[in-house]
Amino acid sequence: QKEVEQNSGPLSVPEGAIASLNCTYSDRGSQSFFWYRQYSGKSPELIMFIYSNGDKEDGRFTAQLNKASQYVSLLIRDSQPSDSATYLCAVLSGGSYIPTFGRGTSLIVHP
Amino acid sequence: DAGVIQSPRHEVTEMGQEVTLRCKPISGHNSLFWYRQTMMRGLELLIYFNNNVPIDDSGMPEDRFSAKMPNASFSTLKIQPSEPRDSAVYFCASSTTTGLTGELFFGEGSRLTVL
């Protein structure tokens, strides 16, 4: 069974700090990795995706992938209170169209 | 463009009643997913359709749950009879297999409360 694990948190960081969110996965055949953000009472929305080992940067967000260690992380630089949300990691195995979601990490950015 | 549209947004019903949730995917998307989200279990896949055909329904809890997609622009998830443990937020999501695979566009969800 494919599993995606995340620390449920909450992860609390001060405004302006770097927030680091981590995710591990069990299926070595996984090829695509996604980070979704979900505000309270809202639906998930995609903010980052990564396919290759290494870092991928988009504005204040950096996704990091290490396939050998089977983990993917999301760094949020200069965290803002508006970043407070639950971040869901999703993993897609090769040949599949169905992503497996982790349970999410709650992030709180306090002023 | 309109996103994924779900109805109703909120549903409160009594145990034993039938519940029907509806979804209109984004036009042109050929994949449709029904997910259920709870605090305890997170986001769980119930069923996945591709080109209106159910491909993976292994997440459907039991015979009380059924889903249909009669055409490319409409899907329903039915629970009959409903039970209190079915209380959750039900999300419909759509995507395209020709675009960024794995990028799901979610509706706003249907919050179901079964008393």
Interface residues (C-beta under 8 A of the other chain):
Chain A: S32 F34 K42 S43 P44 E45 L46 F49 L88 A90 L92 Y97 I98 P99 T100 F101 G102 R103 G104
Chain B: S31 F33 Y35 R41 G42 L43 L45 Y48 N50 D56 F91 S95 T97 L100 T101 G102 E103 L104 F106 G107 E108 G109
